Structures are given as structure tokens and as C-alpha cells.
Amino acid sequence: LYRVVSGIDCFDPKFNIVSPGADPRVFFPYFKEANRPREIRQEIETMVYGSPDCAYRGLLSDQTKPLLFCMSRLDRIKNMAGLVEWYAKDDELRKAANLLIVGGRLRVEESGDRDEREQIERTHWLFDEYDLEDNVRWVEMQTDKNKVGELYRFVADQRGAFVQPALFEAFGLTVVESMSSGLPTFATRYGGPLEIIEDGKSGFHIDPTQGALTTEKMLAFLRSCEADPGAWDRISKGGIERVEERYNWSLYASTLLKLSRIYGFWRYISSLERDETRRYLEMIYGLLLRPLSKKVLEHHEH
């Protein structure tokens, strides 16, 4: 028997999780060329390979290699610096792919958050310690959703992959955005992505506590794509289909409306039940308790 002493009983049928989706006007498959914003495609290419207006570090010397892409806040839980370290320590993965990270500030003095400042310092140290200038591109955070959507598709054009290495992720909206774009996705198994991704079918689960195993899994995927280009397409298609089935805005809106109707019905029924209970208690009081209390008072008077 499950009982909640205090607080909210999350197992009560009145509590339901409605997973949000990615905006289809911004996050859509890379192959839908007619929908892609042509006016920013050159800007995105410059952001990845050239000298953009925003702050950046690293210049990818071999642009023929696929991109491993990560985009998130720069804090300990999101573990983006951890991904840089995994990549830095795996020589074979460095030979097979470039790493593109987008997030945070690049200058410590520009951040007012202690956690972020520590991650900025750590990431710069990793660049210096492992000589990552030719293999890793670090671009400051991007807030323009249209640019973000095109970034996913640009990496997909390069036959790359998205990596979400968080120590824990409550839901994983970037995972849904990436999959919507047709970009094969590796994401933490701790939290929402464990449910979003079907491992090996619509993406891959990774364990953020096992960096070496994670890079081994990414390298195995890249090598399988070299041997069979269809391997990339299968995961890409699987991710798109998974989002269309479970994580789109029309489904979100439909589920929300259905649940709101159910809750409205429950409130109506529970209100009727309360009215009936009140009438029953009033009857008990009138027929039994009032006469009994009157007798008790008469007895005390005598």
C-alpha cells in the first residue's frame, strides 16, 4: 500500500506528466531545404569554421571530419567541460571527429555565476593542457532560436551527432530539438532522455560517469557510418519518427486539453460527492447527535 504522509502523491491518477515538444517552425529535419532560412546559413558556417562576430576559441583545421555538437549552459550539472575532457583524452575520437561546443561565456570576468566561472576556467585549461585548438571549437551561448535550429541542421549536413552529457537532465528539450532536426543524438541516461531515446534505434544512451565508455560508443557509431552510410540515416530517421510519435506540439496540446477535461469532470464529481456527504452529516446531526446532546444537557441539569 502506497501512502503519502505529507506533500503530493505523485502516483495519484490526478497527476500526469505532459511532455513538451520542439517548435516545428524552428526545429525541423535538415532535408527540408525549402524551410531552411537561407539568409543565416553563411553566418552559421562562419560561426563554426570562420571568424564570427561572437566570442569563440579554437579553429577546426580539418573541416572534412564530422562534428560532435554539444549545446547547453556551462555549469557542472550540464557537464559540457566533462565532454571536452572525454574527447581530449581519446586520441582515436579526435582523429575521427571535431568537437563543437556552444554555451556559456568565454571570459571569466563576464560571468556573475560562480559555477559557470569554474567551468570557464576548466574548459580553457583543457584547451591548453591537451592542445585542442585544432580539434575543438568553442562558441559563446546563442539565444536566437532560428540560429540554434540551423546549427542542428548544419551539423546534420556534416553527418555529425549531438551529445548531451549532463550528469542529470530533468527532461531534455535540446535532445528533442536535435532529434527533430534529424541529428543522431547521444544523451545521458539519468533523467528524461532515458525515456525520450530508444537506445540504438532513435539515438543512444550514455553514462556521464563513464567517460571512456561514452567516447568508445561515439567512436563505434562514427566508424559504423564510415563503413555503412545507411547507419547514420537509420538513427537520424529513428529520431525524427520518435519525436513525431511522442514529442510534438500538436500532441502536447491535445493531451493537455484531454486532461483538462478529465480534471474538470473530476472537480464536478467530487463537488457532488461533497454535497452528498454534507447532507448526510447534517441528517446524522439532526436525527441523532442533536437529540443525544439535548438528553445529556437535561441529565446534567437534574
C-alpha positions in Angstrom: 0.0 0.0 0.0 1.4 3.4 -1.0 0.7 6.3 1.3 1.9 9.9 1.4 2.2 11.2 4.9 2.7 14.8 3.8 3.1 16.5 0.4 1.9 15.4 -3.0 1.2 11.9 -4.0 2.8 11.7 -7.5 1.3 8.3 -8.0 -2.3 9.6 -7.7 -4.0 9.3 -11.1 -4.8 13.0 -11.0 -1.1 13.7 -11.6 0.0 13.4 -15.1 3.2 14.5 -17.0 2.6 16.1 -20.3 5.9 16.2 -22.2 6.5 19.4 -24.3 7.7 19.4 -27.8 10.0 21.4 -30.0 8.6 24.2 -32.1 8.3 22.7 -35.6 8.7 26.1 -37.2 12.2 26.3 -35.9 13.3 22.7 -35.3 12.6 20.5 -38.4 14.6 18.0 -40.4 17.7 19.1 -42.2 16.5 17.8 -45.6 13.5 20.2 -45.7 15.6 22.7 -47.7 12.6 24.9 -48.6 12.0 25.7 -45.0 15.6 26.5 -44.0 16.5 30.2 -43.5 19.0 30.8 -46.3 19.9 34.3 -45.0 21.7 32.8 -41.9 23.3 29.7 -43.4 26.5 31.5 -44.2 26.5 33.1 -40.7 26.2 29.6 -39.2 29.1 28.3 -41.3 31.2 31.2 -40.2 30.3 30.6 -36.6 31.6 27.0 -36.9 34.6 27.3 -39.2 35.4 31.0 -39.6 35.7 34.2 -37.5 32.2 35.2 -36.3 31.2 38.3 -34.5 30.6 36.4 -31.3 33.3 35.2 -28.9 35.0 31.9 -29.7 38.1 29.8 -29.2 39.6 27.2 -31.5 39.8 26.9 -35.2 39.0 23.5 -36.7 41.9 22.7 -39.1 40.3 19.6 -40.8 36.8 20.6 -41.9 36.2 17.2 -43.6 35.7 15.5 -40.3 32.1 15.1 -38.9 31.1 17.3 -35.9 30.2 16.2 -32.4 28.0 19.0 -31.2 27.0 20.0 -27.7 25.0 23.0 -26.6 23.9 23.8 -23.1 24.5 26.1 -20.1 28.1 26.0 -18.9 27.7 24.5 -15.4 28.8 21.4 -13.5 25.5 19.5 -13.9 25.3 20.1 -17.7 28.9 18.6 -17.8 30.0 20.2 -21.1 33.5 20.6 -19.8 33.4 16.9 -18.9 32.6 16.2 -22.5 35.6 18.2 -23.6 37.8 16.2 -21.2 36.5 12.9 -22.5 37.2 14.0 -26.1 40.6 15.3 -25.2 41.7 12.0 -23.7 40.6 9.8 -26.6 43.1 10.1 -29.5 41.1 7.9 -31.8 37.9 10.0 -31.4 40.0 13.2 -32.0 41.2 11.7 -35.3 37.6 10.7 -36.3 35.7 13.9 -35.5 35.8 17.5 -34.4 34.1 18.8 -31.3 31.8 21.9 -31.4 30.6 23.2 -28.1 28.2 26.2 -27.8 27.4 27.7 -24.4 28.4 30.0 -21.6 30.8 32.9 -21.7 34.4 32.6 -22.8 35.7 35.3 -20.4 35.6 34.6 -16.7 35.0 38.3 -15.9 31.8 38.4 -17.9 30.1 35.7 -15.8 28.4 36.5 -12.5 27.8 32.8 -11.6 30.4 31.0 -9.6 29.7 27.6 -11.0 30.0 29.0 -14.6 33.2 30.8 -13.8 34.7 27.5 -12.6 33.6 25.7 -15.8 35.0 28.5 -18.0 38.4 28.2 -16.3 38.3 24.4 -16.5 37.5 24.5 -20.2 40.3 26.9 -21.0 42.7 24.8 -19.0 41.6 21.7 -21.1 42.3 23.6 -24.3 45.8 24.4 -23.1 46.6 21.1 -21.4 45.6 18.9 -24.4 46.3 21.3 -27.2 42.8 21.3 -28.5 42.9 24.4 -30.7 42.8 22.5 -34.0 40.1 19.9 -32.9 37.6 21.8 -30.7 35.6 24.9 -31.5 34.0 26.8 -28.5 31.4 29.4 -29.3 29.6 31.5 -26.6 25.9 30.9 -25.9 23.4 31.6 -28.6 19.9 32.9 -27.8 18.5 33.3 -31.3 16.3 30.2 -31.8 16.5 30.4 -35.6 20.3 30.2 -35.4 20.1 27.4 -32.9 17.7 25.4 -35.2 20.0 25.9 -38.2 23.1 24.9 -36.1 21.5 21.5 -35.5 20.8 21.1 -39.3 24.3 22.4 -40.2 25.8 19.6 -38.1 23.4 17.1 -39.7 24.7 18.3 -43.1 28.2 17.3 -42.0 26.9 13.8 -40.9 27.7 14.6 -37.3 25.9 13.9 -34.0 24.6 15.8 -31.0 25.9 14.9 -27.5 24.1 15.8 -24.2 26.4 14.7 -21.4 24.6 16.1 -18.4 25.0 14.4 -15.0 21.2 14.6 -14.7 18.6 16.1 -17.1 15.1 16.6 -15.8 13.5 16.5 -19.3 15.9 17.2 -22.2 14.5 19.7 -24.6 17.7 20.0 -26.6 17.5 16.3 -27.1 14.0 16.6 -28.7 15.2 19.6 -30.7 18.2 17.7 -32.0 16.2 14.6 -32.9 13.6 16.8 -34.6 16.4 18.1 -36.8 17.4 14.6 -37.9 20.6 14.7 -35.9 21.7 11.4 -34.3 21.8 12.1 -30.6 23.8 10.7 -27.6 22.2 11.7 -24.3 22.6 11.0 -20.6 20.7 8.0 -19.2 20.0 9.9 -16.0 16.7 11.7 -16.3 14.3 12.4 -19.1 16.4 11.4 -22.1 16.3 7.8 -20.9 12.6 7.8 -21.9 12.9 10.0 -24.9 15.5 7.9 -26.7 15.2 4.3 -27.6 18.8 3.2 -27.3 20.3 2.1 -30.7 17.1 2.9 -32.5 16.3 6.6 -32.2 19.6 7.6 -30.5 22.0 6.4 -27.9 22.1 6.5 -24.1 25.3 7.4 -22.4 26.5 7.2 -18.8 28.1 10.5 -17.8 30.1 8.8 -15.0 31.8 6.6 -17.6 33.6 8.9 -20.0 35.8 6.3 -21.7 32.9 4.1 -22.4 31.0 7.1 -23.8 33.7 8.1 -26.2 34.0 4.4 -27.2 30.3 4.3 -28.1 30.5 7.5 -30.1 33.6 6.3 -32.0 31.9 3.0 -32.7 29.0 4.9 -34.3 31.2 7.1 -36.4 33.1 4.1 -37.7 29.9 2.2 -38.5 28.8 5.2 -40.5 32.1 5.2 -42.4 31.6 1.5 -43.3 27.8 1.9 -44.0 26.4 5.4 -44.6 23.0 4.0 -44.1 23.8 3.6 -40.4 23.7 7.3 -39.9 20.4 7.6 -41.9 18.7 4.9 -39.8 19.4 6.7 -36.5 18.5 10.0 -38.0 15.2 8.7 -39.3 14.5 6.9 -36.0 15.0 10.1 -34.0 12.6 12.1 -36.3 9.9 9.4 -36.0 10.3 9.2 -32.3 9.6 12.9 -31.9 6.7 12.8 -34.3 5.1 10.0 -32.3 5.6 11.3 -28.8 7.1 14.8 -28.6 5.4 17.3 -30.9 3.3 20.4 -30.1 0.0 19.1 -31.6 0.3 16.0 -29.3 1.2 18.2 -26.3 -1.8 20.5 -26.9 -4.2 17.5 -27.5 -3.1 15.7 -24.3 -3.3 18.9 -22.3 -6.9 19.6 -23.5 -7.9 16.0 -22.8 -6.5 16.1 -19.2 -8.1 19.5 -18.5 -11.5 18.0 -19.5 -10.9 15.0 -17.2 -9.8 17.3 -14.3 -12.9 19.4 -14.9 -15.1 16.3 -14.7 -13.4 15.1 -11.5 -14.0 18.5 -9.9 -17.6 18.3 -10.8 -18.0 14.7 -9.5 -16.0 15.5 -6.3 -18.2 18.5 -5.7 -21.3 16.3 -5.9 -19.8 13.9 -3.5 -19.0 16.7 -1.0 -22.6 18.0 -1.3 -24.0 14.5 -0.6 -21.6 13.9 2.3 -22.6 17.3 3.9 -26.3 16.4 3.6 -25.7 13.0 5.1 -23.7 14.5 8.1 -26.5 17.1 8.6 -29.0 14.3 8.8 -26.9 12.4 11.3 -26.5 15.5 13.4 -30.2 16.4 13.2 -31.6 12.9 13.9 -29.0 11.5 16.3 -26.5 13.9 17.7 -28.8 16.8 18.5 -31.3 14.7 20.4 -28.4 13.0 22.2 -26.8 16.3 23.2 -30.2 17.5 24.5 -30.5 14.5 26.7 -27.0 14.9 28.0 -27.8 18.6 29.0 -31.1 17.6 30.6 -29.3 14.9 32.7 -26.7 17.4 33.9 -29.4 19.9 34.9 -31.1 17.2 37.1 
